[in-house]
Each structure stands twice: as structure tokens, then as C-alpha cells.
Amino acid sequence: YSGMVSEYAREKGACALVKGLRAVTDYEYEFQMSLINRKLNPEMETMFITTAAEYMFLSSSAVREIAQFGGDLADFVSPEVEPLILKRLYQPKNRED
């Protein structure tokens, strides 16, 4: 989906958005986004879930970098997700020349 999450939620009839938080800096950004989303779609609530301490350092950027250099993702993502990451990472990019 390439539009706003508030519109996607409205189209799907979703009433909540669940966001994962790793650190206080995540909360500041996500709280701001939740206020914007509430303004755009008052029917949608945002719920925050904090991560386990052992995963606080993990980010999508870190996982992407590990995958790009051929590292083992087993300790960082579920077995169901790993092939999807690799597929997306290695599929040709659409370019408009």
C-alpha cells in the first residue's frame, strides 16, 4: 500500500494500529504520528507495545544490512519472514529512465 495508513485503516475497517517501540526515541516519533493519524482518522486508535530488552538494538536497517552482506538472519527474524526479506532485497528495482 502506498497511501497513508489512516486511509488504509479506513478502507479495511480497522480500528487500531499496533506499533512496536524499542526506545524512548521511537516513542517520541510514533506518538507524534499517532496524533496525526488520529486527526486524519478519529476512529483509529494507536496501541504501543514495547520490545523485550534483548531486541532493543534491532532495526529494519540492521536486518537489511545483515542480509545484504549475506549474514545469517536466524537470530533476528522469524523463519517465515527471512525469505520475504531476501526476495525483496534481491528483486530488480523498477527504474524510470
C-alpha positions in Angstrom: 0.0 0.0 0.0 1.5 3.4 -0.9 -1.0 5.7 0.7 -1.5 7.0 4.3 -2.0 4.4 7.0 -5.1 6.3 8.2 -6.7 5.9 4.8 -5.7 2.2 4.6 -7.3 1.6 8.0 -10.5 3.3 7.0 -10.7 1.2 3.7 -10.1 -2.0 5.7 -12.4 -1.1 8.5 -9.5 -1.3 11.0 -10.0 0.4 14.4 -6.5 0.1 15.7 -2.9 0.3 14.6 -0.3 -1.6 16.7 3.2 -0.1 16.8 6.3 -1.7 18.3 8.7 0.5 20.3 12.3 -0.2 21.1 13.5 3.0 22.8 12.3 6.4 24.0 13.3 8.0 20.7 10.9 5.6 18.9 8.1 6.7 21.3 8.6 10.4 20.5 8.2 9.9 16.8 5.4 7.3 17.0 3.4 9.4 19.4 3.6 12.4 17.0 2.5 10.1 14.2 -0.4 8.7 16.3 -1.7 12.3 16.9 -1.6 13.0 13.1 -3.3 9.7 12.4 -6.0 10.4 15.0 -6.6 13.8 13.3 -6.9 12.1 9.9 -8.9 9.2 11.1 -10.6 9.7 14.5 -12.0 6.2 14.5 -8.5 4.6 14.6 -6.6 4.2 17.9 -2.8 3.6 18.1 -1.5 1.0 20.5 2.1 0.8 21.6 3.9 -2.4 22.5 7.4 -2.3 23.9 10.1 -4.8 22.9 11.9 -7.3 25.0 15.3 -5.9 26.2 17.2 -8.4 24.1 15.8 -6.9 20.9 16.2 -3.2 21.7 19.1 -2.8 19.4 17.4 -4.4 16.4 16.1 -2.3 13.5 14.9 -3.0 9.9 18.1 -1.1 8.7 20.3 -3.5 10.7 18.4 -6.6 9.4 18.6 -5.3 5.8 22.4 -4.7 6.2 23.0 -8.2 7.6 21.0 -9.6 4.7 22.9 -7.5 2.1 26.2 -8.9 3.3 25.0 -12.5 3.4 24.7 -12.7 7.1 22.6 -15.2 9.0 19.2 -13.7 9.9 18.0 -16.6 12.1 18.6 -14.7 15.3 16.9 -11.6 14.1 13.7 -12.6 12.2 11.3 -15.5 12.1 11.8 -18.3 9.6 8.6 -17.2 7.7 9.9 -13.6 7.2 13.5 -14.4 6.1 12.7 -15.5 2.5 10.4 -12.5 2.1 13.3 -10.1 3.1 15.7 -11.9 0.8 13.2 -11.8 -2.1 12.6 -8.1 -1.7 16.2 -7.3 -1.3 17.3 -9.1 -4.5 14.4 -8.3 -6.8 15.2 -5.9 -9.5 14.2 -2.3 -8.8 11.8 -0.5 -11.1 13.5 2.4 -12.7 12.1 5.2 -14.7 14.7 6.4 -17.2 
